[in-house]
Amino acid sequence: MENDKMVKQMIDYHKAAFETSFNSVVMLQEQTTKALDSILQQSPVIPEQTKAFVNEWKNIYKKATADFKEAADQNYSKLEKLLIPGVEMPKPKAKK
């Protein structure tokens, strides 16, 4: 029983460290996106096709980031289920 608590604490610690790092990267990405949007809006030299390409790239990056976070959350849940007896898998959150 004590081993289960230690394993749970280690998983929780690692998950918290991952989430902190992930949130830092997401905040950096959001700030970079705001700066890029400002540059794109203020620069008359950049063609509309380039602006559309950059906006599409930002959307792809945001989706990939969200998919990565979802996969990490699911795998942490699976890890807990495998290593700690009696832990039930939480139900996945509904997508908006």
Biopython code that builds the backbone (N, CA, C, O; Angstrom):
import numpy as np
from Bio.PDB.StructureBuilder import StructureBuilder

atoms = [
    (1, "MET", "N", (0.823, -1.195, 0.000)),
    (1, "MET", "CA", (0.000, 0.000, 0.000)),
    (1, "MET", "C", (0.867, 1.258, 0.000)),
    (1, "MET", "O", (0.554, 2.228, -0.690)),
    (2, "GLU", "N", (1.944, 1.244, 0.764)),
    (2, "GLU", "CA", (2.845, 2.395, 0.815)),
    (2, "GLU", "C", (3.517, 2.612, -0.541)),
    (2, "GLU", "O", (3.740, 3.750, -0.954)),
    (3, "ASN", "N", (3.838, 1.519, -1.228)),
    (3, "ASN", "CA", (4.438, 1.636, -2.555)),
    (3, "ASN", "C", (3.479, 2.308, -3.533)),
    (3, "ASN", "O", (3.895, 3.103, -4.375)),
    (4, "ASP", "N", (2.193, 1.983, -3.414)),
    (4, "ASP", "CA", (1.200, 2.594, -4.285)),
    (4, "ASP", "C", (1.161, 4.109, -4.095)),
    (4, "ASP", "O", (1.044, 4.865, -5.060)),
    (5, "LYS", "N", (1.260, 4.539, -2.839)),
    (5, "LYS", "CA", (1.261, 5.980, -2.558)),
    (5, "LYS", "C", (2.498, 6.650, -3.151)),
    (5, "LYS", "O", (2.414, 7.746, -3.705)),
    (6, "MET", "N", (3.646, 5.982, -3.030)),
    (6, "MET", "CA", (4.878, 6.551, -3.578)),
    (6, "MET", "C", (4.803, 6.656, -5.097)),
    (6, "MET", "O", (5.193, 7.669, -5.678)),
    (7, "VAL", "N", (4.305, 5.616, -5.727)),
    (7, "VAL", "CA", (4.177, 5.626, -7.189)),
    (7, "VAL", "C", (3.213, 6.731, -7.606)),
    (7, "VAL", "O", (3.483, 7.471, -8.551)),
    (8, "LYS", "N", (2.095, 6.842, -6.905)),
    (8, "LYS", "CA", (1.103, 7.885, -7.205)),
    (8, "LYS", "C", (1.726, 9.269, -7.044)),
    (8, "LYS", "O", (1.503, 10.142, -7.882)),
    (9, "GLN", "N", (2.500, 9.483, -5.983)),
    (9, "GLN", "CA", (3.146, 10.773, -5.762)),
    (9, "GLN", "C", (4.153, 11.080, -6.864)),
    (9, "GLN", "O", (4.246, 12.218, -7.325)),
    (10, "MET", "N", (4.912, 10.062, -7.291)),
    (10, "MET", "CA", (5.894, 10.271, -8.357)),
    (10, "MET", "C", (5.196, 10.634, -9.671)),
    (10, "MET", "O", (5.640, 11.532, -10.387)),
    (11, "ILE", "N", (4.118, 9.942, -9.978)),
    (11, "ILE", "CA", (3.374, 10.239, -11.198)),
    (11, "ILE", "C", (2.779, 11.644, -11.126)),
    (11, "ILE", "O", (2.849, 12.407, -12.089)),
    (12, "ASP", "N", (2.194, 11.977, -9.975)),
    (12, "ASP", "CA", (1.605, 13.313, -9.808)),
    (12, "ASP", "C", (2.660, 14.406, -9.924)),
    (12, "ASP", "O", (2.410, 15.449, -10.529)),
    (13, "TYR", "N", (3.845, 14.174, -9.345)),
    (13, "TYR", "CA", (4.926, 15.150, -9.424)),
    (13, "TYR", "C", (5.373, 15.340, -10.875)),
    (13, "TYR", "O", (5.536, 16.468, -11.340)),
    (14, "HIS", "N", (5.568, 14.238, -11.577)),
    (14, "HIS", "CA", (5.998, 14.317, -12.974)),
    (14, "HIS", "C", (4.935, 14.994, -13.834)),
    (14, "HIS", "O", (5.255, 15.794, -14.713)),
    (15, "LYS", "N", (3.679, 14.672, -13.575)),
    (15, "LYS", "CA", (2.592, 15.284, -14.340)),
    (15, "LYS", "C", (2.535, 16.787, -14.071)),
    (15, "LYS", "O", (2.333, 17.571, -14.998)),
    (16, "ALA", "N", (2.708, 17.193, -12.821)),
    (16, "ALA", "CA", (2.700, 18.617, -12.489)),
    (16, "ALA", "C", (3.871, 19.342, -13.154)),
    (16, "ALA", "O", (3.714, 20.462, -13.641)),
    (17, "ALA", "N", (5.038, 18.706, -13.174)),
    (17, "ALA", "CA", (6.200, 19.306, -13.838)),
    (17, "ALA", "C", (5.949, 19.436, -15.334)),
    (17, "ALA", "O", (6.284, 20.455, -15.938)),
    (18, "PHE", "N", (5.362, 18.409, -15.927)),
    (18, "PHE", "CA", (5.031, 18.456, -17.357)),
    (18, "PHE", "C", (4.044, 19.583, -17.640)),
    (18, "PHE", "O", (4.231, 20.354, -18.581)),
    (19, "GLU", "N", (2.992, 19.677, -16.827)),
    (19, "GLU", "CA", (1.972, 20.696, -17.061)),
    (19, "GLU", "C", (2.532, 22.105, -16.905)),
    (19, "GLU", "O", (2.162, 23.007, -17.656)),
    (20, "THR", "N", (3.416, 22.295, -15.939)),
    (20, "THR", "CA", (4.038, 23.607, -15.764)),
    (20, "THR", "C", (4.874, 23.973, -16.984)),
    (20, "THR", "O", (4.782, 25.087, -17.500)),
    (21, "SER", "N", (5.682, 23.036, -17.437)),
    (21, "SER", "CA", (6.508, 23.276, -18.621)),
    (21, "SER", "C", (5.640, 23.496, -19.853)),
    (21, "SER", "O", (5.898, 24.400, -20.648)),
    (22, "PHE", "N", (4.632, 22.684, -20.005)),
    (22, "PHE", "CA", (3.743, 22.792, -21.156)),
    (22, "PHE", "C", (3.037, 24.145, -21.161)),
    (22, "PHE", "O", (2.946, 24.795, -22.202)),
    (23, "ASN", "N", (2.539, 24.569, -20.008)),
    (23, "ASN", "CA", (1.844, 25.854, -19.918)),
    (23, "ASN", "C", (2.789, 27.014, -20.223)),
    (23, "ASN", "O", (2.374, 28.013, -20.810)),
    (24, "SER", "N", (4.049, 26.889, -19.831)),
    (24, "SER", "CA", (5.038, 27.919, -20.153)),
    (24, "SER", "C", (5.242, 28.017, -21.662)),
    (24, "SER", "O", (5.311, 29.115, -22.215)),
    (25, "VAL", "N", (5.337, 26.881, -22.314)),
    (25, "VAL", "CA", (5.505, 26.868, -23.766)),
    (25, "VAL", "C", (4.266, 27.457, -24.445)),
    (25, "VAL", "O", (4.389, 28.203, -25.416)),
    (26, "VAL", "N", (3.096, 27.133, -23.948)),
    (26, "VAL", "CA", (1.859, 27.658, -24.531)),
    (26, "VAL", "C", (1.793, 29.182, -24.357)),
    (26, "VAL", "O", (1.393, 29.893, -25.279)),
    (27, "MET", "N", (2.181, 29.679, -23.187)),
    (27, "MET", "CA", (2.181, 31.128, -22.977)),
    (27, "MET", "C", (3.172, 31.817, -23.911)),
    (27, "MET", "O", (2.875, 32.878, -24.459)),
    (28, "LEU", "N", (4.340, 31.221, -24.094)),
    (28, "LEU", "CA", (5.326, 31.771, -25.021)),
    (28, "LEU", "C", (4.765, 31.787, -26.439)),
    (28, "LEU", "O", (4.940, 32.757, -27.176)),
    (29, "GLN", "N", (4.094, 30.711, -26.808)),
    (29, "GLN", "CA", (3.497, 30.630, -28.144)),
    (29, "GLN", "C", (2.426, 31.698, -28.329)),
    (29, "GLN", "O", (2.336, 32.298, -29.400)),
    (30, "GLU", "N", (1.616, 31.943, -27.305)),
    (30, "GLU", "CA", (0.570, 32.956, -27.404)),
    (30, "GLU", "C", (1.166, 34.356, -27.555)),
    (30, "GLU", "O", (0.675, 35.164, -28.343)),
    (31, "GLN", "N", (2.226, 34.638, -26.795)),
    (31, "GLN", "CA", (2.877, 35.945, -26.910)),
    (31, "GLN", "C", (3.514, 36.126, -28.285)),
    (31, "GLN", "O", (3.445, 37.205, -28.874)),
    (32, "THR", "N", (4.128, 35.069, -28.784)),
    (32, "THR", "CA", (4.730, 35.127, -30.118)),
    (32, "THR", "C", (3.660, 35.335, -31.181)),
    (32, "THR", "O", (3.871, 36.077, -32.141)),
    (33, "THR", "N", (2.529, 34.692, -31.016)),
    (33, "THR", "CA", (1.420, 34.846, -31.954)),
    (33, "THR", "C", (0.914, 36.289, -31.953)),
    (33, "THR", "O", (0.644, 36.850, -33.015)),
    (34, "LYS", "N", (0.782, 36.893, -30.770)),
    (34, "LYS", "CA", (0.330, 38.282, -30.696)),
    (34, "LYS", "C", (1.319, 39.221, -31.391)),
    (34, "LYS", "O", (0.920, 40.125, -32.125)),
    (35, "ALA", "N", (2.605, 38.994, -31.150)),
    (35, "ALA", "CA", (3.627, 39.827, -31.785)),
    (35, "ALA", "C", (3.601, 39.638, -33.304)),
    (35, "ALA", "O", (3.705, 40.607, -34.056)),
    (36, "LEU", "N", (3.465, 38.408, -33.741)),
    (36, "LEU", "CA", (3.420, 38.117, -35.172)),
    (36, "LEU", "C", (2.190, 38.743, -35.820)),
    (36, "LEU", "O", (2.276, 39.289, -36.920)),
    (37, "ASP", "N", (1.047, 38.664, -35.142)),
    (37, "ASP", "CA", (-0.171, 39.286, -35.666)),
    (37, "ASP", "C", (0.016, 40.798, -35.819)),
    (37, "ASP", "O", (-0.404, 41.390, -36.813)),
    (38, "SER", "N", (0.642, 41.401, -34.834)),
    (38, "SER", "CA", (0.893, 42.844, -34.878)),
    (38, "SER", "C", (1.794, 43.206, -36.060)),
    (38, "SER", "O", (1.539, 44.180, -36.768)),
    (39, "ILE", "N", (2.831, 42.427, -36.261)),
    (39, "ILE", "CA", (3.743, 42.676, -37.380)),
    (39, "ILE", "C", (3.017, 42.511, -38.713)),
    (39, "ILE", "O", (3.175, 43.324, -39.623)),
    (40, "LEU", "N", (2.225, 41.455, -38.813)),
    (40, "LEU", "CA", (1.505, 41.204, -40.066)),
    (40, "LEU", "C", (0.500, 42.308, -40.384)),
    (40, "LEU", "O", (0.328, 42.677, -41.546)),
    (41, "GLN", "N", (-0.160, 42.833, -39.362)),
    (41, "GLN", "CA", (-1.163, 43.872, -39.579)),
    (41, "GLN", "C", (-0.522, 45.210, -39.946)),
    (41, "GLN", "O", (-1.075, 45.974, -40.736)),
    (42, "GLN", "N", (0.637, 45.485, -39.372)),
    (42, "GLN", "CA", (1.256, 46.790, -39.567)),
    (42, "GLN", "C", (2.155, 46.866, -40.794)),
    (42, "GLN", "O", (2.505, 47.962, -41.232)),
    (43, "SER", "N", (2.526, 45.748, -41.342)),
    (43, "SER", "CA", (3.452, 45.756, -42.470)),
    (43, "SER", "C", (2.698, 45.701, -43.798)),
    (43, "SER", "O", (2.049, 44.703, -44.111)),
    (44, "PRO", "N", (2.789, 46.775, -44.571)),
    (44, "PRO", "CA", (2.103, 46.775, -45.865)),
    (44, "PRO", "C", (2.860, 45.992, -46.940)),
    (44, "PRO", "O", (2.314, 45.723, -48.010)),
    (45, "VAL", "N", (4.109, 45.628, -46.661)),
    (45, "VAL", "CA", (4.934, 44.954, -47.660)),
    (45, "VAL", "C", (4.649, 43.455, -47.747)),
    (45, "VAL", "O", (4.928, 42.829, -48.770)),
    (46, "ILE", "N", (4.105, 42.887, -46.697)),
    (46, "ILE", "CA", (3.866, 41.442, -46.671)),
    (46, "ILE", "C", (2.603, 41.130, -47.476)),
    (46, "ILE", "O", (1.539, 41.682, -47.198)),
    (47, "PRO", "N", (2.718, 40.256, -48.466)),
    (47, "PRO", "CA", (1.547, 39.922, -49.299)),
    (47, "PRO", "C", (0.473, 39.167, -48.512)),
    (47, "PRO", "O", (0.760, 38.512, -47.510)),
    (48, "GLU", "N", (-0.760, 39.273, -48.986)),
    (48, "GLU", "CA", (-1.891, 38.603, -48.322)),
    (48, "GLU", "C", (-1.725, 37.086, -48.316)),
    (48, "GLU", "O", (-2.132, 36.417, -47.365)),
    (49, "GLN", "N", (-1.137, 36.551, -49.362)),
    (49, "GLN", "CA", (-0.918, 35.103, -49.432)),
    (49, "GLN", "C", (0.004, 34.653, -48.304)),
    (49, "GLN", "O", (-0.219, 33.601, -47.707)),
    (50, "THR", "N", (1.019, 35.427, -48.013)),
    (50, "THR", "CA", (1.942, 35.102, -46.923)),
    (50, "THR", "C", (1.228, 35.195, -45.581)),
    (50, "THR", "O", (1.423, 34.351, -44.706)),
    (51, "LYS", "N", (0.402, 36.223, -45.424)),
    (51, "LYS", "CA", (-0.362, 36.375, -44.179)),
    (51, "LYS", "C", (-1.302, 35.181, -43.972)),
    (51, "LYS", "O", (-1.432, 34.673, -42.858)),
    (52, "ALA", "N", (-1.950, 34.743, -45.044)),
    (52, "ALA", "CA", (-2.849, 33.586, -44.957)),
    (52, "ALA", "C", (-2.067, 32.328, -44.592)),
    (52, "ALA", "O", (-2.520, 31.512, -43.789)),
    (53, "PHE", "N", (-0.887, 32.184, -45.192)),
    (53, "PHE", "CA", (-0.049, 31.028, -44.881)),
    (53, "PHE", "C", (0.358, 31.023, -43.410)),
    (53, "PHE", "O", (0.304, 29.979, -42.758)),
    (54, "VAL", "N", (0.759, 32.166, -42.886)),
    (54, "VAL", "CA", (1.179, 32.270, -41.480)),
    (54, "VAL", "C", (-0.006, 31.971, -40.560)),
    (54, "VAL", "O", (0.157, 31.278, -39.556)),
    (55, "ASN", "N", (-1.191, 32.482, -40.886)),
    (55, "ASN", "CA", (-2.377, 32.205, -40.066)),
    (55, "ASN", "C", (-2.732, 30.724, -40.078)),
    (55, "ASN", "O", (-3.112, 30.166, -39.048)),
    (56, "GLU", "N", (-2.610, 30.089, -41.232)),
    (56, "GLU", "CA", (-2.869, 28.645, -41.313)),
    (56, "GLU", "C", (-1.854, 27.876, -40.477)),
    (56, "GLU", "O", (-2.205, 26.923, -39.781)),
    (57, "TRP", "N", (-0.605, 28.292, -40.547)),
    (57, "TRP", "CA", (0.461, 27.656, -39.769)),
    (57, "TRP", "C", (0.186, 27.774, -38.275)),
    (57, "TRP", "O", (0.392, 26.816, -37.530)),
    (58, "LYS", "N", (-0.284, 28.956, -37.826)),
    (58, "LYS", "CA", (-0.605, 29.152, -36.405)),
    (58, "LYS", "C", (-1.729, 28.218, -35.966)),
    (58, "LYS", "O", (-1.674, 27.638, -34.882)),
    (59, "ASN", "N", (-2.747, 28.076, -36.810)),
    (59, "ASN", "CA", (-3.873, 27.201, -36.469)),
    (59, "ASN", "C", (-3.445, 25.741, -36.383)),
    (59, "ASN", "O", (-3.889, 25.008, -35.499)),
    (60, "ILE", "N", (-2.583, 25.322, -37.300)),
    (60, "ILE", "CA", (-2.080, 23.946, -37.267)),
    (60, "ILE", "C", (-1.273, 23.715, -35.996)),
    (60, "ILE", "O", (-1.405, 22.672, -35.354)),
    (61, "TYR", "N", (-0.447, 24.674, -35.634)),
    (61, "TYR", "CA", (0.376, 24.558, -34.435)),
    (61, "TYR", "C", (-0.487, 24.474, -33.178)),
    (61, "TYR", "O", (-0.212, 23.668, -32.288)),
    (62, "LYS", "N", (-1.524, 25.299, -33.103)),
    (62, "LYS", "CA", (-2.417, 25.272, -31.934)),
    (62, "LYS", "C", (-3.126, 23.924, -31.816)),
    (62, "LYS", "O", (-3.254, 23.381, -30.719)),
    (63, "LYS", "N", (-3.583, 23.387, -32.942)),
    (63, "LYS", "CA", (-4.264, 22.083, -32.913)),
    (63, "LYS", "C", (-3.301, 20.982, -32.490)),
    (63, "LYS", "O", (-3.657, 20.111, -31.696)),
    (64, "ALA", "N", (-2.082, 21.021, -33.020)),
    (64, "ALA", "CA", (-1.092, 20.005, -32.652)),
    (64, "ALA", "C", (-0.744, 20.096, -31.170)),
    (64, "ALA", "O", (-0.549, 19.071, -30.516)),
    (65, "THR", "N", (-0.665, 21.292, -30.645)),
    (65, "THR", "CA", (-0.374, 21.481, -29.226)),
    (65, "THR", "C", (-1.507, 20.910, -28.368)),
    (65, "THR", "O", (-1.255, 20.226, -27.376)),
    (66, "ALA", "N", (-2.733, 21.189, -28.746)),
    (66, "ALA", "CA", (-3.884, 20.665, -28.002)),
    (66, "ALA", "C", (-3.937, 19.137, -28.080)),
    (66, "ALA", "O", (-4.232, 18.479, -27.082)),
    (67, "ASP", "N", (-3.657, 18.575, -29.239)),
    (67, "ASP", "CA", (-3.646, 17.119, -29.399)),
    (67, "ASP", "C", (-2.550, 16.480, -28.544)),
    (67, "ASP", "O", (-2.759, 15.428, -27.939)),
    (68, "PHE", "N", (-1.383, 17.122, -28.499)),
    (68, "PHE", "CA", (-0.277, 16.610, -27.688)),
    (68, "PHE", "C", (-0.645, 16.604, -26.212)),
    (68, "PHE", "O", (-0.365, 15.636, -25.505)),
    (69, "LYS", "N", (-1.276, 17.684, -25.740)),
    (69, "LYS", "CA", (-1.678, 17.774, -24.329)),
    (69, "LYS", "C", (-2.713, 16.702, -23.998)),
    (69, "LYS", "O", (-2.643, 16.070, -22.944)),
    (70, "GLU", "N", (-3.657, 16.502, -24.887)),
    (70, "GLU", "CA", (-4.686, 15.476, -24.672)),
    (70, "GLU", "C", (-4.058, 14.084, -24.603)),
    (70, "GLU", "O", (-4.417, 13.278, -23.745)),
    (71, "ALA", "N", (-3.129, 13.809, -25.501)),
    (71, "ALA", "CA", (-2.450, 12.506, -25.504)),
    (71, "ALA", "C", (-1.644, 12.307, -24.217)),
    (71, "ALA", "O", (-1.637, 11.213, -23.652)),
    (72, "ALA", "N", (-0.973, 13.348, -23.761)),
    (72, "ALA", "CA", (-0.196, 13.250, -22.523)),
    (72, "ALA", "C", (-1.114, 12.968, -21.333)),
    (72, "ALA", "O", (-0.801, 12.119, -20.499)),
    (73, "ASP", "N", (-2.237, 13.669, -21.251)),
    (73, "ASP", "CA", (-3.187, 13.438, -20.156)),
    (73, "ASP", "C", (-3.720, 12.015, -20.167)),
    (73, "ASP", "O", (-3.828, 11.378, -19.119)),
    (74, "GLN", "N", (-4.053, 11.518, -21.350)),
    (74, "GLN", "CA", (-4.558, 10.147, -21.462)),
    (74, "GLN", "C", (-3.491, 9.139, -21.038)),
    (74, "GLN", "O", (-3.798, 8.151, -20.370)),
    (75, "ASN", "N", (-2.250, 9.386, -21.422)),
    (75, "ASN", "CA", (-1.187, 8.440, -21.083)),
    (75, "ASN", "C", (-0.819, 8.484, -19.609)),
    (75, "ASN", "O", (-0.431, 7.459, -19.048)),
    (76, "TYR", "N", (-0.928, 9.638, -18.967)),
    (76, "TYR", "CA", (-0.725, 9.681, -17.513)),
    (76, "TYR", "C", (-1.806, 8.860, -16.813)),
    (76, "TYR", "O", (-1.522, 8.155, -15.845)),
    (77, "SER", "N", (-3.025, 8.949, -17.292)),
    (77, "SER", "CA", (-4.115, 8.156, -16.711)),
    (77, "SER", "C", (-3.866, 6.664, -16.899)),
    (77, "SER", "O", (-4.084, 5.871, -15.983)),
    (78, "LYS", "N", (-3.412, 6.291, -18.084)),
    (78, "LYS", "CA", (-3.113, 4.876, -18.343)),
    (78, "LYS", "C", (-1.969, 4.388, -17.462)),
    (78, "LYS", "O", (-1.993, 3.263, -16.964)),
    (79, "LEU", "N", (-0.969, 5.243, -17.275)),
    (79, "LEU", "CA", (0.163, 4.880, -16.426)),
    (79, "LEU", "C", (-0.294, 4.624, -14.995)),
    (79, "LEU", "O", (0.139, 3.656, -14.368)),
    (80, "GLU", "N", (-1.157, 5.478, -14.480)),
    (80, "GLU", "CA", (-1.688, 5.272, -13.133)),
    (80, "GLU", "C", (-2.464, 3.959, -13.050)),
    (80, "GLU", "O", (-2.343, 3.219, -12.074)),
    (81, "LYS", "N", (-3.247, 3.681, -14.064)),
    (81, "LYS", "CA", (-4.050, 2.448, -14.053)),
    (81, "LYS", "C", (-3.145, 1.217, -14.064)),
    (81, "LYS", "O", (-3.426, 0.226, -13.389)),
    (82, "LEU", "N", (-2.057, 1.286, -14.835)),
    (82, "LEU", "CA", (-1.155, 0.143, -14.925)),
    (82, "LEU", "C", (-0.334, -0.076, -13.657)),
    (82, "LEU", "O", (-0.115, -1.214, -13.243)),
    (83, "LEU", "N", (0.114, 1.007, -13.050)),
    (83, "LEU", "CA", (1.042, 0.885, -11.923)),
    (83, "LEU", "C", (0.384, 0.885, -10.553)),
    (83, "LEU", "O", (0.970, 0.398, -9.585)),
    (84, "ILE", "N", (-0.805, 1.414, -10.460)),
    (84, "ILE", "CA", (-1.459, 1.509, -9.161)),
    (84, "ILE", "C", (-2.771, 0.732, -9.206)),
    (84, "ILE", "O", (-3.710, 1.142, -9.888)),
    (85, "PRO", "N", (-2.842, -0.382, -8.485)),
    (85, "PRO", "CA", (-4.093, -1.151, -8.482)),
    (85, "PRO", "C", (-5.222, -0.359, -7.826)),
    (85, "PRO", "O", (-5.006, 0.353, -6.845)),
    (86, "GLY", "N", (-6.401, -0.488, -8.367)),
    (86, "GLY", "CA", (-7.570, 0.160, -7.787)),
    (86, "GLY", "C", (-7.822, 1.560, -8.297)),
    (86, "GLY", "O", (-8.830, 2.166, -7.934)),
    (87, "VAL", "N", (-6.944, 2.095, -9.124)),
    (87, "VAL", "CA", (-7.160, 3.428, -9.682)),
    (87, "VAL", "C", (-7.968, 3.283, -10.956)),
    (87, "VAL", "O", (-7.597, 2.536, -11.862)),
    (88, "GLU", "N", (-9.069, 4.000, -11.014)),
    (88, "GLU", "CA", (-9.911, 3.934, -12.199)),
    (88, "GLU", "C", (-9.532, 5.045, -13.166)),
    (88, "GLU", "O", (-9.094, 6.123, -12.764)),
    (89, "MET", "N", (-9.709, 4.758, -14.434)),
    (89, "MET", "CA", (-9.398, 5.745, -15.469)),
    (89, "MET", "C", (-10.457, 6.841, -15.446)),
    (89, "MET", "O", (-11.650, 6.539, -15.444)),
    (90, "PRO", "N", (-10.043, 8.117, -15.428)),
    (90, "PRO", "CA", (-11.038, 9.174, -15.531)),
    (90, "PRO", "C", (-11.619, 9.217, -16.935)),
    (90, "PRO", "O", (-10.947, 8.882, -17.910)),
    (91, "LYS", "N", (-12.863, 9.629, -17.021)),
    (91, "LYS", "CA", (-13.507, 9.693, -18.326)),
    (91, "LYS", "C", (-12.929, 10.864, -19.097)),
    (91, "LYS", "O", (-12.672, 11.918, -18.515)),
    (92, "PRO", "N", (-12.716, 10.700, -20.409)),
    (92, "PRO", "CA", (-12.155, 11.797, -21.203)),
    (92, "PRO", "C", (-13.115, 12.981, -21.252)),
    (92, "PRO", "O", (-14.335, 12.818, -21.248)),
    (93, "LYS", "N", (-12.529, 14.174, -21.297)),
    (93, "LYS", "CA", (-13.330, 15.390, -21.369)),
    (93, "LYS", "C", (-13.917, 15.521, -22.764)),
    (93, "LYS", "O", (-13.283, 15.174, -23.760)),
    (94, "ALA", "N", (-15.132, 16.025, -22.812)),
    (94, "ALA", "CA", (-15.780, 16.228, -24.109)),
    (94, "ALA", "C", (-15.133, 17.411, -24.806)),
    (94, "ALA", "O", (-14.859, 18.439, -24.186)),
    (95, "LYS", "N", (-14.894, 17.256, -26.097)),
    (95, "LYS", "CA", (-14.309, 18.345, -26.877)),
    (95, "LYS", "C", (-15.366, 19.408, -27.136)),
    (95, "LYS", "O", (-16.551, 19.121, -27.305)),
    (96, "LYS", "N", (-14.890, 20.640, -27.160)),
    (96, "LYS", "CA", (-15.804, 21.759, -27.414)),
    (96, "LYS", "C", (-15.894, 22.029, -28.879)),
    (96, "LYS", "O", (-16.614, 22.935, -29.297)),
]
sb = StructureBuilder()
sb.init_structure("model")
sb.init_model(0)
sb.init_chain("A")
sb.init_seg("    ")
for serial, (resi, resn, name, xyz) in enumerate(atoms, 1):
    if name == "N":
        sb.init_residue(resn, " ", resi, " ")
    sb.init_atom(name, np.array(xyz, "f"), 0.0, 1.0, " ", f" {name:<3s}", serial, name[0])
structure = sb.get_structure()
